[in-house]
Amino acid sequence: MTDTTTTASTLQGATESETPVSAGLWINGQMRPSAWGKTSEVINPSNGTVVATVAVAGEEDVDAAVEAARAAFPDWSRATPAERSAVLTRFAALLEERAEEFAVLESRQAGKPIRLTREFDVPGTIDNVAFFAGAARNLEGKAAAEYSPDHTSQIRREAIGVIGSIAPWNYPLQMAAWKVLPAIAAGNTVVLKPAENTPLTTLLFAEVATEAGLPDGVFNVVCGGGRTVGARLLRHPEVDMLSFTGSTGVGRTVLDAAATTAKRVHLELGGKAPFVVFDDADLEAAIHGAVAGSLINAGQDCTAATRAIVHRSVYEEFVQGVAALYEGVRLGATEDPATDMGPLISKEHREKVTAMVDRARDYARVIGGGVPEDLPAEGSYYRPTLVADAPADSEIVRDEVFGPVLAVMPFDTDDEAIALANDTPYGLAASAWSRDVYRAMRASREIRSGCVWINDHITILSEMPHGGMKQSGFGKDMSTYAFDEYTVVKHVMFDISGESVRDWHRTVFSLGE
């Protein structure tokens, strides 16, 4: 293999030129080629061009990354909260300085409109770093107290150890941040496998973290496929915890792998978010919310609005309103700030979305959709699609499409709306639209999802947790609740009696009385 060792400047070159650059693995504070010499290409899904050639890790590289993380753990876990906070504060500042570089690179590797990466992905990531810089100094436990007459107890929150993380391709930078930040803020070390088709901003993220002062080995990145890199990471005996974001099917594989060494697991899996519109809703707001909530990132979002459940009295007006706005959505070059929606991640994924929509034509009313003819054939674009009147048990309603597709169903009563919202194995996100505070409160209580928005959809904040229930997984990203995933609670008990012989000893042995 040719030398793939690179620096920030060569990755920066991927944002300034169409000429592909080379990148290696990030292990122990430096970029290096893989041990077995294999590489793969990162393809821009908007035009089919090669963005970069990236080293592909083998098992030997995974072992080296885990070894580096294990070696770095003692010192990093014993660093004071103030020391960890200082590194993250510098990290946020450096990311701010290089925001445009990250935005362009994320756009090119993932096919995201540049407006989305500039205004959502990158600012959200910087804010998350800044949040955990402060949260690192606020790891709390119970105060010391006497829960027994002869003892004082205290609770310690301690880092777990080496975290093996696997991030998805739909939000490469943000998902890397969501996984890495609470883990390292709490004193853990991380080996992260990004999706094999979108690793570039993750590699640059690790490089900038090191520049900010993160010690070598605390954050490592190994690129490659699930069957080699992922499988070794999941079952590695020196990895103490697994964190995975992706499909529910692969999540089950993660659980099986974790069972081999009884690792702790954090899973953020699939979703089929209901979007419930009651008859008293602000219909214009609901229509706009449905368009934004269903088309963000071309619908490749596990919290995206995918099932609109609309009161029959406003059903047709809602359908026509969404369809009209869909018609005006601008598909185009991802580097153009005027572009609203970019391509799907690959032509293979577009074929899957197309097939699901085509099958829906046999049982539902399909409005829009299809491959646009006025955009580059090398891109994997697909038009926004509304599927109305689909049965509740149909494929398009029950299964994840992961594309710009919104299925719409009518309801007559509030009970029916709640039942339809919950009629899914998933429970990641949902929204309810109503002007009635009692109806809205009931929906927020009874819809079984980890997040329920009222009169909005998609909005996220660093201070608030994100995570699901049911087959959407368990555990939280973002917020201080994420520390619950990446710390272990330890009880420490001190004797304060000074007695050599305790009353309870007689339950175990006698002194000959």
C-alpha positions in Angstrom: 0.0 0.0 0.0 1.1 3.5 -0.6 1.8 5.6 2.4 -1.5 6.9 3.8 0.0 8.8 6.7 -1.6 12.2 6.6 -2.0 15.5 8.4 -4.7 18.0 8.9 -3.6 19.9 5.8 -4.2 16.9 3.5 -7.7 16.3 4.9 -8.2 20.0 4.4 -7.3 19.4 0.8 -10.4 17.3 0.5 -12.4 20.4 1.1 -10.5 22.6 -1.4 -10.0 20.3 -4.4 -11.7 17.5 -6.3 -8.4 15.6 -6.2 -8.8 12.6 -3.8 -6.6 12.7 -0.7 -5.3 9.8 1.5 -6.0 9.2 5.1 -4.9 6.6 7.6 -6.2 5.2 10.9 -6.0 7.4 14.1 -4.2 5.3 16.8 -2.4 6.5 19.8 -2.4 10.1 18.8 -1.2 9.7 15.2 -2.4 8.8 11.8 -1.0 5.6 10.4 -1.5 3.1 7.6 -3.2 -0.2 8.3 -1.1 -3.2 9.2 -2.4 -5.3 6.3 -2.2 -2.5 3.7 -5.8 -2.5 2.6 -7.6 0.8 1.6 -11.1 1.8 0.5 -12.5 4.8 -1.3 -14.9 7.4 0.1 -17.4 8.4 -2.6 -19.3 11.6 -2.8 -23.0 10.4 -3.2 -24.0 13.6 -5.0 -21.8 13.0 -8.1 -20.0 9.7 -7.7 -16.5 11.2 -7.4 -13.8 9.9 -5.1 -13.2 12.2 -2.1 -10.5 10.2 -0.4 -8.7 6.9 -0.1 -8.8 5.6 3.5 -6.8 2.9 5.3 -8.9 -0.1 6.3 -8.1 -1.6 9.6 -7.5 -5.3 10.2 -7.7 -7.2 13.5 -4.1 -6.2 14.3 -5.0 -2.5 14.0 -8.0 -2.9 16.3 -5.8 -4.6 18.8 -3.3 -1.8 18.6 -6.0 0.8 19.1 -7.5 -1.0 22.1 -4.0 -1.4 23.6 -3.4 2.3 23.2 -6.8 3.1 24.9 -6.0 0.6 27.7 -2.6 2.2 28.3 -4.1 5.7 28.4 -7.0 4.9 30.7 -5.2 5.0 34.1 -3.9 8.5 33.7 -6.9 9.9 31.9 -9.4 8.4 34.4 -7.4 10.0 37.2 -7.2 13.4 35.6 -9.2 16.0 37.5 -12.5 17.1 36.1 -10.9 20.5 35.6 -8.1 19.0 33.5 -10.5 17.1 31.3 -12.7 20.2 31.0 -9.8 22.4 29.9 -9.0 20.0 27.1 -12.6 20.0 25.9 -12.8 23.8 26.1 -9.8 24.1 23.8 -11.3 21.4 21.6 -14.5 23.5 21.1 -12.5 26.6 20.3 -10.4 24.8 17.6 -13.5 23.3 16.1 -15.0 26.7 15.9 -12.0 28.0 14.0 -12.2 25.1 11.5 -16.0 24.9 11.3 -16.1 25.6 7.5 -13.5 22.8 6.9 -15.7 20.3 8.8 -18.9 21.5 7.1 -17.4 21.1 3.6 -15.9 17.7 4.3 -19.1 16.4 5.9 -21.1 17.6 2.9 -18.8 15.9 0.4 -18.5 12.5 2.1 -22.2 12.2 3.2 -24.0 14.0 0.4 -25.5 16.6 2.8 -26.5 20.1 1.5 -23.8 22.5 2.7 -26.5 24.6 4.4 -27.4 21.6 6.6 -23.8 21.0 7.6 -23.0 24.7 8.2 -26.1 25.4 10.2 -26.9 22.1 11.9 -24.2 19.3 11.9 -21.2 21.4 12.7 -22.6 24.0 15.1 -24.4 21.2 16.9 -21.2 19.3 17.3 -19.3 22.3 18.6 -22.1 23.1 21.1 -22.0 19.5 22.3 -18.2 19.7 22.9 -18.7 23.0 24.8 -21.5 21.4 26.9 -19.4 18.5 28.0 -16.5 20.7 28.8 -18.7 22.1 31.5 -20.5 18.9 32.4 -17.1 17.2 33.0 -16.9 19.2 36.2 -20.3 18.1 37.4 -20.1 14.4 38.0 -22.2 13.9 41.1 -22.9 11.2 43.6 -24.7 11.0 46.9 -23.0 13.0 49.7 -21.2 11.1 52.4 -23.6 10.2 55.2 -24.3 7.6 57.9 -26.8 5.0 56.7 -25.6 2.7 59.4 -24.8 3.8 63.0 -21.3 2.5 62.7 -20.4 3.5 59.2 -20.1 6.4 56.8 -21.0 5.7 53.2 -20.2 7.6 50.1 -20.9 7.1 46.4 -18.2 7.5 43.7 -18.8 7.7 40.0 -15.9 6.1 38.2 -15.1 5.7 34.5 -15.8 2.2 33.1 -12.6 1.8 31.0 -12.2 1.3 27.3 -15.3 2.0 25.3 -15.8 0.4 21.9 -18.1 2.6 19.8 -19.6 2.2 16.4 -21.2 5.2 14.7 -23.5 5.4 11.6 -23.2 7.1 8.2 -26.1 9.4 8.4 -24.6 11.9 10.8 -20.9 11.0 10.9 -19.6 14.0 12.8 -22.5 14.5 15.2 -22.7 10.8 16.1 -19.0 10.6 16.7 -19.3 13.5 19.1 -22.4 12.0 20.8 -20.4 8.9 21.5 -17.0 10.2 22.3 -17.7 13.3 24.4 -19.6 11.9 27.4 -17.2 8.9 27.5 -14.0 11.0 27.6 -15.5 13.7 29.8 -16.2 11.0 32.4 -12.6 9.7 32.2 -13.0 6.7 29.7 -10.9 6.1 26.6 -12.5 5.3 23.3 -11.9 3.2 20.2 -14.5 4.4 17.6 -15.3 2.7 14.3 -17.0 5.2 12.0 -19.2 3.9 9.1 -16.8 2.7 6.4 -18.3 5.1 3.8 -18.1 8.3 5.9 -15.0 8.2 8.1 -13.3 11.5 7.1 -14.8 14.0 9.6 -14.4 11.5 12.4 -10.7 11.2 11.6 -10.3 15.0 11.5 -12.3 15.2 14.8 -9.8 12.9 16.5 -6.9 14.9 15.1 -8.2 18.2 16.3 -8.9 16.7 19.7 -5.3 15.7 20.0 -4.3 19.2 18.9 -6.4 20.5 21.7 -4.4 18.5 24.2 -6.2 15.2 24.5 -3.6 12.6 25.5 -2.5 10.0 23.0 -4.6 6.9 23.2 -7.7 8.5 24.7 -9.5 8.7 21.4 -8.7 6.2 18.6 -10.4 5.7 15.2 -10.3 2.5 13.2 -12.0 2.4 9.8 -13.4 -0.6 8.1 -16.4 -2.9 7.8 -18.5 -4.5 10.4 -17.5 -8.1 9.7 -13.8 -7.5 10.4 -13.2 -4.3 12.4 -16.6 -4.2 14.0 -16.6 -7.9 14.9 -13.2 -7.7 16.5 -14.1 -4.5 18.5 -17.3 -6.0 19.7 -15.7 -9.1 21.1 -12.4 -7.8 22.2 -11.7 -8.9 25.8 -10.0 -5.6 26.7 -13.1 -3.5 25.7 -15.3 -2.8 28.7 -18.4 -1.3 27.1 -20.0 -1.1 23.7 -21.9 1.9 22.3 -23.7 1.4 19.0 -26.0 3.6 16.8 -27.6 1.9 13.8 -30.3 -0.5 12.8 -32.2 -2.7 15.2 -31.0 -5.8 13.4 -27.4 -5.0 13.9 -28.2 -3.9 17.5 -29.2 -7.5 18.2 -25.8 -8.6 16.9 -24.1 -6.2 19.3 -26.0 -7.6 22.2 -25.0 -11.1 21.2 -21.4 -10.1 21.0 -21.5 -8.2 24.3 -22.8 -11.3 26.0 -19.6 -13.2 25.3 -17.7 -11.1 27.8 -20.6 -9.5 29.7 -19.9 -6.0 28.5 -22.2 -3.0 29.3 -24.1 -1.9 26.2 -25.6 1.4 25.0 -27.8 1.2 21.9 -29.5 3.8 19.8 -31.4 1.9 17.1 -34.1 2.4 14.5 -37.2 4.4 14.6 -40.6 5.0 12.9 -41.6 8.2 14.4 -45.3 9.0 14.6 -46.4 12.6 13.8 -49.9 13.0 15.3 -52.0 15.9 14.1 -55.2 16.5 16.1 -58.2 18.3 14.7 -57.4 21.5 16.7 -53.8 21.7 15.6 -52.3 24.8 13.9 -52.5 23.0 10.5 -50.0 25.3 8.7 -47.5 24.7 11.5 -48.1 21.0 11.3 -47.7 20.9 7.5 -44.4 22.8 7.7 -43.2 20.7 10.6 -44.0 17.5 8.6 -42.0 18.6 5.6 -39.0 19.6 7.7 -39.3 16.6 10.0 -39.6 14.1 7.2 -37.0 15.5 4.7 -34.1 16.4 7.1 -31.0 14.7 5.8 -33.1 13.3 2.9 -35.1 11.4 5.5 -32.0 9.5 6.6 -32.7 10.1 10.2 -34.0 7.6 12.8 -36.0 10.4 14.4 -37.5 11.7 11.2 -41.2 12.0 10.9 -42.2 8.9 8.9 -45.8 8.2 10.0 -48.3 11.1 9.9 -51.4 10.2 11.8 -53.9 12.9 11.0 -57.5 13.6 12.1 -59.9 12.8 9.3 -61.5 16.3 9.4 -58.1 17.8 8.3 -56.6 14.8 6.6 -57.0 15.8 3.0 -56.0 19.4 3.6 -52.8 18.1 5.3 -52.0 15.7 2.5 -52.4 18.4 -0.2 -50.5 21.0 1.9 -47.5 18.7 2.4 -47.5 17.6 -1.2 -47.5 21.2 -2.4 -44.5 22.0 -0.2 -42.7 18.9 -1.3 -43.0 20.1 -4.9 -41.1 23.2 -4.0 -38.2 21.5 -2.3 -35.0 22.1 -4.3 -32.7 19.1 -5.0 -29.3 20.0 -6.4 -25.6 20.2 -5.9 -24.7 19.8 -2.3 -22.2 22.7 -2.4 -24.9 25.1 -3.5 -26.3 27.0 -0.5 -29.7 27.1 -2.3 -30.1 23.3 -2.3 -32.7 22.1 0.2 -32.2 18.3 -0.1 -29.2 16.2 -1.1 -28.9 12.7 -2.4 -29.3 9.4 -0.5 -26.1 7.9 0.7 -25.7 5.5 -2.2 -27.4 4.1 -5.3 -27.9 0.8 -3.5 -29.8 2.6 -0.7 -31.8 4.5 -3.3 -32.8 1.2 -4.9 -34.1 0.0 -1.6 -36.2 3.1 -1.1 -37.5 3.0 -4.7 -38.5 -0.6 -4.3 -40.5 0.1 -1.1 -42.3 3.1 -2.7 -43.0 1.1 -5.9 -44.6 -1.7 -3.9 -46.7 0.9 -2.0 -48.3 1.9 -5.3 -50.2 -1.3 -5.2 -52.1 -0.5 -2.0 -51.8 3.3 -1.4 -51.9 6.7 -3.1 -48.3 7.8 -3.9 -47.7 11.5 -4.6 -44.3 12.5 -5.9 -41.2 10.3 -5.6 -39.0 8.9 -8.3 -35.5 9.6 -9.5 -35.1 13.2 -10.9 -33.9 13.3 -14.5 -32.5 16.8 -14.3 -29.7 16.0 -11.8 -26.4 14.1 -12.4 -27.0 10.4 -13.1 -23.9 9.7 -11.0 -25.7 11.0 -7.9 -28.2 9.0 -5.8 -31.0 11.6 -5.7 -34.7 10.7 -4.9 -37.6 13.1 -4.9 -39.7 13.7 -1.7 -42.6 11.2 -1.6 -46.0 11.2 0.2 -47.8 7.9 0.6 -51.4 8.5 1.6 -54.1 6.0 2.6 -51.6 3.2 3.4 -53.0 0.5 5.7 -51.6 0.5 9.3 -50.1 -3.0 8.7 -48.4 -2.2 5.4 -44.7 -2.3 4.8 -44.4 1.4 4.1 -46.0 2.2 7.5 -44.3 -0.4 9.7 -40.7 -0.7 8.3 -37.9 1.8 8.2 -37.6 3.4 4.8 -34.7 5.8 5.7 -35.5 8.1 2.8 -37.6 11.2 2.0 -40.9 9.3 2.4 -43.8 10.2 4.6 -46.8 7.8 5.1 -50.1 9.4 6.1 -53.1 7.7 7.8 -56.4 9.1 9.1 -57.9 8.7 12.6 -61.2 9.6 14.2 -60.7 9.5 18.0 -57.9 10.5 20.3 -57.8 6.9 21.6 -57.2 5.7 18.0 -54.5 8.2 17.4 -52.5 7.1 20.5 -53.0 3.5 19.5 -51.7 4.1 16.0 -48.8 6.0 17.3 -47.8 3.1 19.6 -48.5 0.5 16.9 -44.8 0.0 16.2 -41.9 -2.0 17.6 -39.9 1.2 17.7 -40.0 4.0 20.3 -37.3 6.6 19.6 -39.2 9.8 18.8 -42.6 11.1 18.2 -44.5 14.4 18.0 -48.1 15.6 18.7 -49.7 18.7 17.3 -52.6 20.3 19.3 -53.6 23.6 20.8 -55.3 21.8 23.7 -52.9 21.5 26.7 -54.7 18.5 28.1 -54.7 16.6 24.9 -51.0 17.4 24.4 -50.1 16.4 27.9 -52.0 13.1 27.4 -50.1 12.4 24.2 -46.8 13.2 25.8 -47.6 10.7 28.6 -49.1 7.9 26.6 -47.0 7.8 23.4 -44.2 5.3 24.1 -41.1 7.1 22.8 -37.9 8.3 24.3 -38.7 11.8 23.1 -42.1 13.4 22.4 -42.2 16.9 20.9 -45.3 19.0 21.2 -46.0 21.2 18.1 -42.5 20.6 16.8 -40.4 17.8 15.5 -36.6 17.1 15.3 -35.3 19.9 17.6 -32.5 18.7 19.8 -30.4 20.3 22.5 -27.1 19.4 24.1 -28.7 19.8 27.6 -31.5 17.3 26.9 -31.2 13.5 26.5 -31.7 11.6 23.3 -32.5 7.9 23.3 -35.3 5.4 22.9 -37.3 2.5 24.3 -38.7 -0.7 23.0 -36.7 -1.9 19.9 -35.2 1.6 19.5 -32.6 0.7 22.2 -31.7 1.9 25.6 -29.4 4.5 27.1 -29.0 8.2 26.4 -26.9 10.4 24.3 -26.2 14.1 25.1 -27.0 15.8 28.4 -25.7 14.8 31.8 -27.9 11.7 31.6 -25.3 10.3 29.2 -22.9 10.0 32.2 -25.2 7.3 33.5 -24.1 5.2 30.5 -20.4 5.8 30.8 -19.8 5.6 34.6 -20.1 2.9 37.2 -21.4 3.7 40.6 -19.2 2.5 43.4 -20.2 2.4 47.1 -17.4 3.1 49.6 -18.1 2.3 53.3 -15.9 3.5 56.2 -16.1 2.0 59.7 -16.4 4.8 62.3 -16.8 2.7 65.4 -13.2 1.7 66.0 -14.4 -1.6 67.5 -12.5 -4.8 66.8 -15.5 -7.1 67.5 -18.8 -6.2 65.9 -22.2 -7.5 66.9 -22.8 -9.0 63.5 -19.7 -11.3 63.7 -21.6 -13.7 65.9 -23.8 -14.6 63.0 -20.7 -16.1 61.4 -18.6 -17.4 64.2 -18.7 -17.8 68.0 -16.1 -16.6 70.5 -16.9 -19.5 72.8 -19.6 -17.7 74.8 
